[in-house]
Amino acid sequence: MILHPRRVLVIGNANSANEMTTQLAPIARIHVYKSTRLVSIFPSSPDARIQDIGRMTRYSSGTSDKIKITAHIQDGSTMEGIDMVLLGTGYYSYVPYLQIIHPKSRILTPLTPYTITPSRIRVIHLQILYAHNLTLAFIGTTISFILFLLADLTSIWIALAWSGTIPVPTVPEERLFYERGRSGALAR
């Protein structure tokens, strides 16, 4: 394990990758290389230690030092001596292993069918609590991009709701009011 990396490669260009590069560069004495496919609408903070290297096609163990990593860039160049690769390649709200009892049919069904567009977890109150069973909560499953700070706030909200400190509507239809409005806005 490399305790003091000198060169880190972050793959991705959305919130998770940008958050990692932004957090790594100012506090570490390292160079952070960022491999992206597209120009981000959420760029990381400007820092001279963050260098965009273009799309990486693969990575492998370096030839001279088996601990180091070689990044192979789409333009044919390589970058050797990478100590660590961090993946921030996105999230897809598809959890086939999580099944629920459908509230009307009482049949066990997947919570997130693969065919949902846009990819999201349906039937949740404020994009957090499952409307038909308040003991099931989700953090970071919002439909649009979020900051990790929102995940922290969501955790606090869940704790307050489960402790009874803040009210939660008692009827599932009331808990789905927000989701119906947001889904309608997305469809428009």
C-alpha positions as CSV (number, residue, x, y, z in Angstrom):
1,M,0.0,0.0,0.0
2,I,1.3,3.4,-0.9
3,L,0.9,5.7,2.1
4,H,2.3,8.8,0.5
5,P,1.3,8.9,-3.2
6,R,3.1,11.4,-5.5
7,R,1.0,10.9,-8.6
8,V,-2.7,10.1,-8.5
9,L,-5.0,9.5,-11.5
10,V,-8.7,10.3,-11.1
11,I,-10.9,8.8,-13.8
12,G,-14.2,10.6,-14.4
13,N,-15.6,14.1,-14.9
14,A,-18.7,14.5,-12.8
15,N,-19.3,15.4,-9.2
16,S,-17.5,12.4,-7.6
17,A,-14.3,12.8,-9.7
18,N,-14.3,16.6,-9.5
19,E,-14.8,16.4,-5.7
20,M,-11.8,14.0,-5.4
21,T,-9.5,16.1,-7.5
22,T,-10.5,19.3,-5.7
23,Q,-9.9,17.7,-2.3
24,L,-6.7,16.0,-3.2
25,A,-4.7,18.8,-4.9
26,P,-4.6,21.5,-2.2
27,I,-3.8,19.3,0.8
28,A,-1.3,16.8,-0.7
29,R,2.1,17.4,-2.3
30,I,1.1,15.4,-5.3
31,H,0.1,15.9,-8.9
32,V,-3.4,14.9,-9.8
33,Y,-4.1,13.8,-13.3
34,K,-7.7,13.6,-14.5
35,S,-8.9,11.4,-17.3
36,T,-12.1,12.5,-18.9
37,R,-14.2,11.6,-21.9
38,L,-16.2,14.9,-22.2
39,V,-15.9,18.5,-21.0
40,S,-17.6,18.7,-17.6
41,I,-20.4,21.0,-16.8
42,F,-19.2,20.7,-13.2
43,P,-15.5,21.5,-13.4
44,S,-13.2,21.0,-10.5
45,S,-11.7,24.0,-8.8
46,P,-8.7,25.5,-10.6
47,D,-5.4,24.2,-9.3
48,A,-2.1,24.0,-11.0
49,R,-1.6,20.5,-9.6
50,I,-4.7,19.2,-11.5
51,Q,-3.8,18.2,-15.1
52,D,-6.3,16.9,-17.6
53,I,-4.8,14.1,-19.7
54,G,-7.7,13.2,-22.0
55,R,-9.5,9.9,-22.2
56,M,-7.6,6.9,-20.7
57,T,-8.2,3.6,-22.6
58,R,-6.6,1.3,-20.1
59,Y,-4.1,1.1,-17.3
60,S,-1.5,-1.5,-16.5
61,S,1.4,-2.3,-14.1
62,G,4.4,-0.3,-15.1
63,T,7.3,-2.2,-16.5
64,S,10.1,-0.8,-14.3
65,D,8.3,-0.8,-11.0
66,K,5.4,-3.3,-10.5
67,I,3.9,-1.1,-7.8
68,K,3.5,1.9,-10.2
69,I,0.7,2.1,-12.8
70,T,1.0,3.1,-16.4
71,A,-2.0,5.0,-17.9
72,H,-2.6,4.5,-21.7
73,I,-4.2,7.6,-23.1
74,Q,-6.5,7.6,-26.2
75,D,-4.1,9.7,-28.2
76,G,-1.5,6.9,-28.0
77,S,0.7,8.4,-25.3
78,T,1.3,6.8,-21.9
79,M,1.8,8.2,-18.4
80,E,4.0,6.1,-16.2
81,G,4.7,6.3,-12.5
82,I,1.1,6.6,-11.3
83,D,0.8,5.6,-7.6
84,M,-2.9,5.4,-7.3
85,V,-6.0,5.3,-9.6
86,L,-9.4,6.6,-8.2
87,L,-12.6,5.9,-10.1
88,G,-15.3,8.5,-10.1
89,T,-17.1,7.2,-13.1
90,G,-20.7,7.8,-12.0
91,Y,-23.6,6.1,-10.5
92,Y,-26.6,4.4,-11.9
93,S,-29.6,4.0,-9.7
94,Y,-30.3,0.4,-10.5
95,V,-30.3,-2.0,-7.6
96,P,-31.5,-5.4,-8.8
97,Y,-30.7,-7.1,-5.5
98,L,-33.3,-4.9,-3.6
99,Q,-36.8,-6.2,-4.0
100,I,-40.0,-4.9,-2.3
101,I,-43.5,-6.2,-1.9
102,H,-45.6,-4.2,-4.3
103,P,-48.1,-2.2,-2.2
104,K,-51.1,-3.2,-4.5
105,S,-50.3,-6.6,-5.9
106,R,-48.4,-7.8,-2.8
107,I,-45.9,-9.5,-5.2
108,L,-42.2,-9.3,-4.6
109,T,-40.8,-7.0,-7.3
110,P,-37.5,-5.2,-8.0
111,L,-37.4,-1.7,-6.6
112,T,-35.7,-0.3,-9.7
113,P,-36.5,-2.0,-13.0
114,Y,-33.7,-1.5,-15.5
115,T,-36.0,0.3,-17.9
116,I,-36.6,3.4,-15.7
117,T,-35.7,6.6,-17.6
118,P,-34.2,8.7,-16.3
119,S,-32.4,6.2,-14.0
120,R,-33.8,6.8,-10.5
121,I,-35.4,5.1,-7.5
122,R,-39.2,5.7,-7.8
123,V,-41.8,6.1,-5.0
124,I,-39.6,8.0,-2.5
125,H,-40.5,10.9,-0.3
126,L,-38.3,13.9,-0.9
127,Q,-35.9,11.6,-2.8
128,I,-35.0,9.9,0.5
129,L,-37.7,7.7,2.2
130,Y,-39.4,4.8,0.4
131,A,-43.1,6.0,0.5
132,H,-44.6,2.6,1.4
133,N,-42.1,1.6,4.1
134,L,-40.5,4.4,6.1
135,T,-37.7,2.1,7.4
136,L,-36.1,2.1,3.9
137,A,-34.1,5.2,3.1
138,F,-31.7,6.3,0.4
139,I,-28.7,8.7,0.5
140,G,-27.4,10.2,-2.7
141,T,-30.2,9.0,-5.1
142,T,-31.4,12.4,-6.3
143,I,-32.4,12.5,-9.9
144,S,-30.0,15.4,-10.8
145,F,-26.4,15.9,-9.9
146,I,-25.6,16.6,-6.2
147,L,-22.7,17.6,-4.0
148,F,-21.5,15.2,-1.4
149,L,-22.6,17.7,1.2
150,L,-26.2,16.9,0.3
151,A,-25.5,13.3,1.2
152,D,-24.4,14.4,4.6
153,L,-27.5,16.6,5.0
154,T,-29.7,13.7,3.9
155,S,-28.2,11.5,6.6
156,I,-29.1,14.1,9.2
157,W,-32.6,14.4,7.8
158,I,-33.1,10.6,8.0
159,A,-31.9,10.6,11.6
160,L,-34.3,13.4,12.5
161,A,-37.3,11.8,10.7
162,W,-36.7,8.4,12.2
163,S,-36.3,9.9,15.7
164,G,-39.7,11.7,15.3
165,T,-38.0,15.2,15.5
166,I,-39.4,16.3,12.1
167,P,-42.7,15.2,10.7
168,V,-43.2,12.9,7.8
169,P,-46.6,12.6,6.1
170,T,-48.5,9.6,7.4
171,V,-50.1,8.5,4.1
172,P,-48.0,7.2,1.1
173,E,-50.0,9.4,-1.3
174,E,-48.9,12.5,0.6
175,R,-45.3,11.3,0.7
176,L,-45.3,11.0,-3.1
177,F,-46.6,14.5,-3.7
178,Y,-43.0,15.9,-4.2
179,E,-41.9,13.0,-6.5
180,R,-44.9,13.4,-8.8
181,G,-44.2,17.1,-9.2
182,R,-40.5,16.5,-9.9
183,S,-41.2,13.6,-12.3
184,G,-43.7,15.8,-14.2
185,A,-41.1,18.6,-14.4
186,L,-38.5,16.1,-15.8
187,A,-41.0,14.8,-18.4
188,R,-41.7,18.3,-19.6
